[in-house]
Amino acid sequence: MADSLFPTRRDWLRLSAVGTVGVSHSGWLGALAADTAKQPRRHKSIILLWLNGGPATIDLWDLKPGHENGGPFKEIDTAVAGIKISEHLPKLAKGMKDIAIVRSMATKEGDHARARLVGQTGYTPQGAIQFPALGSLVAHEFDDATADLPGFVSVGGGRGGSALGGGFLGPRFSPLIVSGGRTRFPQGDDEGNGSDLRVPDLGRAAGVSTAAQAKRLELLAGLEKGFNPGPGAPVADTLRASVEQAVRMMRPEAAAAFDLDDEKDATRDAYGRTTFGQGCLLARRLVERGVSFVEISLDGWDTHQGNFERVKSLSNTLDTGFAALLADLKERGLLNDTLVVCHGEFGRTPKINGQAGRDHWPASWAAVLAGGGIKGGQVVGKTSKDGVQVEGDPTRTPDLIATVVKAVGIDPMKQNMSNVSRPIRIADPAAKPIKELL
């Protein structure tokens, strides 16, 4: 509790989470929650659809029909005249007026781990510097210490997945992992039905009542008063912040955000009964409640063999979930306040190898953005007829990250102090936001 005679708002929220606030205050707390829900969104949110493994964007967003590198897929028209994408993305084709395709992505890292780090931080590995993930940076900028839900949530990006941590911003800004515990999603079209999406340990331990939990927290608070290392104790501060966050998340109102059973069957069907599709639905529920950054990982894009069969299957999963997400956000008036970004760590070789596959290719690939005030219905940049190189100025990963953060109102040149006592900008100083999109 606070040192003053009356508890602070944070104290009320903490105590109400464990049932120690009396019934006489329940009406006041309910009114506060209702009033908060009516407040306008204070900032934009970002949803990152991470295509883990390096998608063959030449078979998704930038086809080369008639060329030997093009493969068997056909192009289809979209809702925007002149823009064509894969025949296996028909739902996204209908929503192209809200979508922008950047066909000029060109990077240097062809190794999965290094390219993933660059793709999610905008920086190449540099000695001992612990670069934070983009989601951590965004959560840090929009931090609300009293929020029930964390600022960064990763769906399917845990062990073996794509999610990076808080780096030099600290573990407080690392993502909350939502997963069923599988280390990797199966390949192909059988990638789960979404029933495995769980937040571990969200409820009380078995046999522990609300009253008992409240007493435990009071005991913990007493012990913390006896152990006060003073200001500048990051380990103690992080542990204390983690406990407070966990308690707030256990409140019924917060825990309900992760319960997809609240949604109508028709809505869940529209997103697709896959882990990715249901992850997209969960992302909508989270940004609706003010979460700053949500990442959904779709694995299986490392297509050295059997590229076309795999990409066709994965395209169906991506098309269903991505398109439903955009339509749902738009219907709820959230699309202008939510930036959706879709890409992986690199692309695949235009040349088809001897196993009907495509190998790693960072020299020319594509990324997709929608919503969040981005100017949709356009293509930025182009690749050569054979898809081997970008024609004109290439777009680097730092450029993309600078564009994303600027679109949601964050200065890409803002600095944070790193773990090596060196200020690091949110985006690389040489980054150039994509002016056509903003």
C-alpha positions in Angstrom: 0.0 0.0 0.0 1.1 3.6 -0.4 2.6 5.5 2.5 -0.2 8.1 2.4 -3.5 7.6 4.3 -5.4 6.5 1.2 -4.3 3.9 -1.4 -3.3 5.0 -4.8 -5.1 4.0 -8.0 -2.4 1.4 -8.6 -3.0 0.0 -5.1 -6.7 -0.2 -5.7 -6.1 -2.1 -9.0 -3.6 -4.5 -7.3 -5.9 -5.2 -4.4 -9.0 -5.6 -6.5 -7.1 -8.2 -8.6 -6.8 -10.5 -5.6 -10.1 -9.8 -4.0 -8.9 -7.7 -1.0 -11.0 -4.7 -1.9 -14.4 -4.8 -0.1 -17.7 -5.3 -1.9 -18.6 -1.6 -1.1 -16.0 -0.5 -3.7 -17.1 -2.9 -6.4 -19.4 -0.4 -8.0 -16.7 2.3 -8.1 -14.2 -0.1 -9.7 -16.8 -1.2 -12.2 -17.5 2.4 -13.1 -13.8 3.1 -13.4 -13.3 0.1 -15.8 -16.3 1.1 -17.9 -15.1 4.7 -18.1 -11.6 3.6 -19.1 -13.0 1.4 -21.9 -14.8 4.4 -23.3 -11.7 6.5 -23.5 -10.2 7.1 -27.0 -7.1 5.1 -27.9 -4.0 6.9 -26.8 -1.7 5.5 -29.4 -1.5 3.2 -32.4 -0.7 -0.5 -32.2 1.3 -2.7 -34.4 0.6 -6.3 -35.4 3.5 -8.2 -37.0 2.8 -11.3 -39.0 6.2 -12.9 -39.0 6.7 -15.5 -41.8 9.4 -17.5 -40.1 11.9 -19.2 -42.3 12.1 -16.8 -45.2 9.0 -16.8 -47.5 9.3 -17.1 -51.2 7.9 -13.6 -51.9 8.4 -14.2 -55.6 5.5 -16.7 -55.2 3.3 -14.4 -53.1 3.6 -10.7 -53.9 5.9 -10.3 -56.9 5.3 -13.1 -59.4 7.3 -13.4 -62.6 4.9 -15.1 -65.0 6.4 -16.3 -68.3 10.0 -16.4 -66.9 11.7 -19.6 -66.0 12.1 -18.3 -62.5 8.4 -17.8 -62.1 7.2 -21.2 -61.2 3.7 -22.6 -61.8 1.7 -20.1 -59.9 -0.6 -17.6 -61.7 -1.2 -14.0 -61.0 -4.7 -12.7 -60.2 -6.1 -9.2 -60.4 -6.7 -7.3 -57.1 -9.1 -4.6 -56.1 -6.5 -2.1 -57.3 -6.1 -1.9 -61.1 -2.6 -2.9 -62.2 -1.6 -4.7 -58.9 -1.5 -8.5 -59.2 -0.5 -11.1 -56.6 -0.6 -14.9 -56.3 -3.7 -16.8 -57.2 -3.4 -18.4 -53.7 -4.1 -15.1 -52.0 -7.6 -14.4 -53.3 -9.0 -12.8 -50.1 -6.1 -10.4 -49.7 -6.5 -9.5 -53.4 -10.0 -8.2 -52.6 -8.6 -6.0 -49.8 -5.7 -4.6 -51.7 -7.0 -1.0 -51.4 -5.8 -1.1 -47.8 -2.5 -2.9 -48.5 0.9 -1.6 -49.7 3.5 -3.9 -51.1 7.2 -3.0 -50.8 8.9 -5.0 -53.6 12.3 -3.4 -53.2 13.5 -5.0 -50.0 17.2 -5.9 -50.3 19.3 -7.0 -47.3 22.7 -8.8 -46.8 22.0 -11.4 -44.2 21.3 -14.9 -45.5 21.6 -16.8 -42.3 18.3 -17.4 -40.4 19.4 -16.3 -37.0 21.3 -13.2 -38.1 18.7 -12.2 -40.6 16.0 -12.7 -37.9 17.8 -10.4 -35.5 18.3 -7.8 -38.2 14.7 -8.1 -39.3 13.3 -7.6 -35.8 15.8 -5.0 -34.5 17.1 -3.2 -37.6 20.7 -3.7 -36.5 23.4 -6.3 -37.3 25.0 -8.0 -34.3 27.6 -5.6 -32.7 29.7 -7.1 -30.0 28.1 -7.1 -26.6 25.2 -4.8 -27.5 21.9 -6.5 -26.6 19.5 -5.0 -29.2 15.8 -5.1 -28.2 13.1 -6.5 -30.5 11.0 -4.0 -32.4 8.0 -5.0 -30.2 10.0 -4.2 -27.1 10.9 -0.8 -28.4 7.3 0.0 -29.2 6.1 -1.3 -25.8 8.8 0.8 -24.1 7.7 4.0 -26.0 4.0 3.4 -25.1 4.6 2.1 -21.7 1.8 2.2 -19.1 3.0 0.8 -15.8 -0.6 0.4 -14.6 -1.9 -1.5 -17.6 -3.4 -4.9 -16.9 -2.0 -6.3 -20.2 1.7 -6.3 -21.3 2.8 -4.0 -24.1 4.3 -6.8 -26.2 2.7 -10.2 -26.8 4.1 -12.9 -29.1 1.8 -15.7 -30.4 3.7 -18.8 -31.5 7.0 -17.1 -31.3 8.5 -18.7 -28.2 11.0 -21.5 -28.0 12.2 -22.2 -31.4 10.1 -19.4 -32.8 11.0 -15.9 -33.8 10.4 -13.7 -30.7 13.4 -11.7 -29.4 13.6 -10.2 -25.9 13.8 -6.8 -24.4 17.6 -6.5 -24.9 19.0 -3.5 -23.2 15.5 -2.2 -22.3 15.3 -5.1 -19.8 13.1 -8.1 -19.3 10.1 -6.0 -18.4 9.7 -5.3 -22.1 10.2 -8.8 -23.3 7.2 -10.4 -24.9 4.5 -12.4 -23.1 4.6 -15.7 -25.0 1.3 -17.2 -25.9 1.8 -20.8 -27.1 0.8 -24.4 -26.5 4.3 -25.3 -25.6 5.3 -26.8 -29.0 8.8 -25.8 -30.0 7.9 -25.5 -33.7 4.7 -25.6 -35.7 4.3 -28.6 -38.0 5.1 -27.9 -41.6 2.4 -27.7 -44.3 -1.3 -27.2 -43.9 -1.7 -29.1 -40.6 -0.4 -26.4 -38.3 -2.9 -26.7 -35.4 -6.4 -25.4 -34.8 -5.7 -22.7 -32.3 -6.9 -24.7 -29.3 -3.3 -24.7 -28.0 -3.1 -20.9 -27.6 -2.6 -20.5 -23.8 -1.0 -18.1 -21.4 0.8 -20.3 -18.9 0.0 -19.9 -15.2 -2.7 -17.3 -15.8 -4.9 -18.6 -13.1 -4.3 -19.2 -9.4 -2.5 -22.4 -8.4 -4.7 -25.3 -7.6 -6.2 -25.2 -4.2 -5.3 -21.6 -3.6 -8.4 -19.4 -2.8 -8.8 -15.7 -3.6 -8.3 -14.9 0.1 -5.2 -17.1 0.4 -3.7 -15.5 -2.7 -4.4 -12.0 -1.2 -2.6 -13.0 2.0 0.4 -14.3 0.1 0.7 -11.0 -1.8 0.4 -9.1 1.5 3.2 -11.2 2.9 5.3 -10.6 -0.2 4.7 -6.8 0.1 5.9 -7.0 3.8 9.0 -8.9 2.8 9.8 -6.4 0.1 9.6 -3.5 2.7 12.2 -5.4 4.7 14.4 -5.9 1.7 14.8 -2.5 0.0 18.0 -2.3 -2.0 17.2 1.3 -2.9 17.0 3.0 -6.3 19.0 1.6 -9.2 18.5 -2.1 -8.3 17.4 -3.5 -11.7 17.0 -7.1 -10.6 14.7 -6.2 -7.7 12.8 -3.6 -9.8 12.3 -6.1 -12.6 11.1 -8.8 -10.2 8.7 -6.4 -8.5 7.4 -5.2 -11.8 6.9 -8.7 -13.1 4.9 -9.7 -10.0 2.7 -6.6 -10.3 2.1 -7.3 -14.0 1.2 -11.0 -13.3 -1.3 -10.0 -10.6 -3.0 -7.5 -12.8 -3.2 -10.0 -15.7 -4.9 -12.4 -13.4 -7.8 -10.0 -13.0 -10.9 -11.5 -14.8 -11.2 -8.5 -17.1 -7.5 -8.9 -18.2 -7.5 -12.7 -18.4 -10.7 -12.6 -20.6 -8.7 -11.0 -23.4 -7.1 -14.4 -24.1 -10.3 -16.4 -24.1 -11.3 -17.0 -27.7 -14.3 -18.9 -26.6 -16.0 -15.5 -26.2 -16.0 -15.1 -30.0 -18.8 -16.3 -32.2 -18.1 -19.5 -34.1 -18.6 -17.6 -37.4 -15.9 -15.2 -36.4 -13.4 -17.9 -35.5 -14.2 -19.8 -38.7 -13.6 -16.6 -40.7 -10.1 -16.4 -39.4 -9.4 -20.0 -40.1 -9.2 -22.8 -37.5 -5.4 -22.8 -37.5 -3.0 -21.6 -34.9 -2.0 -18.7 -37.1 -5.6 -17.8 -37.8 -6.7 -17.9 -34.2 -3.5 -16.0 -33.3 -4.7 -13.2 -35.7 -8.0 -13.2 -33.9 -6.3 -13.0 -30.6 -4.2 -10.1 -31.9 -7.3 -8.1 -32.7 -8.7 -8.8 -29.2 -5.4 -7.5 -27.7 -5.0 -4.3 -29.7 -8.7 -3.6 -29.0 -7.7 -3.6 -25.4 -4.7 -1.3 -25.9 -1.8 -3.7 -26.3 1.0 -1.9 -28.3 2.6 -4.7 -30.2 1.5 -8.2 -31.1 3.5 -10.7 -33.1 2.0 -13.8 -34.7 4.5 -16.3 -36.1 3.7 -18.6 -39.1 6.4 -21.2 -39.5 7.3 -23.5 -42.4 8.6 -21.1 -45.0 12.1 -22.6 -45.3 11.3 -24.2 -48.6 14.5 -25.7 -49.9 12.5 -28.6 -51.1 9.0 -28.8 -52.5 8.6 -25.1 -52.4 5.4 -24.8 -54.4 3.3 -27.4 -52.6 4.3 -25.9 -49.3 3.8 -22.3 -50.3 0.4 -23.0 -51.7 -0.7 -24.6 -48.4 0.9 -21.8 -46.3 -0.6 -19.2 -48.6 -4.1 -20.4 -47.8 -3.4 -20.2 -44.0 -1.9 -16.7 -44.5 -4.6 -15.4 -46.8 -7.5 -16.5 -44.5 -6.0 -15.1 -41.3 -4.5 -11.9 -42.7 -7.6 -11.0 -44.7 -10.0 -11.7 -41.8 -7.8 -9.6 -39.5 -7.9 -6.6 -41.9 -11.7 -6.9 -42.4 -12.4 -7.3 -38.7 -10.2 -4.3 -37.7 -11.8 -2.2 -40.4 -15.4 -3.2 -39.3 -14.5 -2.2 -35.7 -13.0 1.1 -36.6 -9.5 0.0 -35.6 -7.7 -0.3 -38.9 -6.5 3.3 -38.9 -5.1 2.9 -35.5 -3.5 -0.5 -36.1 -0.6 -1.0 -38.4 -0.3 -4.6 -39.8 3.2 -5.6 -41.1 3.9 -8.9 -42.9 7.3 -10.3 -43.8 10.0 -12.8 -42.8 13.8 -12.6 -42.5 14.5 -12.7 -46.2 13.2 -14.1 -49.5 14.0 -17.1 -51.6 16.1 -17.5 -54.7 14.4 -16.6 -58.0 16.1 -19.6 -59.5 14.4 -22.9 -58.7 16.8 -25.6 -57.5 16.8 -29.3 -58.5 14.5 -30.3 -55.7 11.7 -28.0 -56.8 12.7 -25.6 -54.0 14.1 -22.2 -53.5 17.1 -21.3 -51.3 17.9 -18.3 -49.1 17.9 -15.0 -51.0 18.2 -11.6 -49.2 19.0 -9.6 -52.3 15.4 -9.0 -53.5 12.2 -9.7 -51.7 9.0 -8.1 -50.5 7.2 -6.9 -47.4 3.6 -5.9 -46.9 2.0 -3.2 -44.7 -1.7 -2.3 -44.1 -3.7 0.1 -41.9 -2.2 2.4 -39.4 -2.5 5.4 -41.7 -0.3 3.8 -44.3 -1.2 4.7 -47.8 -2.6 1.5 -49.2 -3.5 0.4 -52.7 0.1 0.8 -54.0 3.3 -1.0 -54.8 6.6 0.6 -53.8 9.7 -0.4 -55.8 10.2 -3.2 -58.3 12.5 -6.1 -59.2 14.0 -7.1 -62.5 12.1 -9.4 -64.9 13.9 -12.4 -63.5 13.4 -11.3 -59.9 17.2 -11.4 -59.2 17.7 -7.8 -58.2 16.0 -4.6 -57.2 15.7 -2.0 -59.8 16.3 1.5 -58.5 16.9 2.3 -54.8 16.7 -0.7 -52.5 14.8 -0.7 -49.2 16.8 -1.9 -46.3 15.4 -3.4 -43.1 16.3 -0.2 -41.1 14.2 1.8 -43.6 11.3 -0.5 -43.0 11.6 -0.2 -39.2 11.9 3.5 -39.4 8.7 3.6 -41.5 6.8 1.4 -39.1 7.6 3.3 -36.0 7.1 6.7 -37.6 3.7 5.5 -38.8 2.6 5.0 -35.2 4.0 8.3 -34.0 7.4 7.3 -32.7 10.5 9.2 -33.6 12.9 6.7 -35.3 15.9 8.8 -34.3 15.1 8.8 -30.6 17.9 7.3 -28.5 17.9 4.7 -25.6 20.8 4.0 -23.4 22.2 0.5 -24.2 23.8 -2.1 -21.9 27.2 -0.8 -22.9 26.4 2.8 -21.9 26.1 3.9 -25.4 23.0 5.6 -26.8 21.3 3.7 -29.6 18.7 5.1 -31.8 15.4 3.2 -32.4 16.3 2.9 -36.1 19.7 3.0 -37.6 20.8 6.6 -38.1 21.1 6.0 -41.9 17.6 4.7 -42.1 15.2 6.4 -44.5 11.5 6.1 -43.9 9.6 5.1 -47.1 8.0 8.4 -48.0 5.5 6.9 -50.4 3.8 5.1 -47.5 3.6 7.9 -45.0 
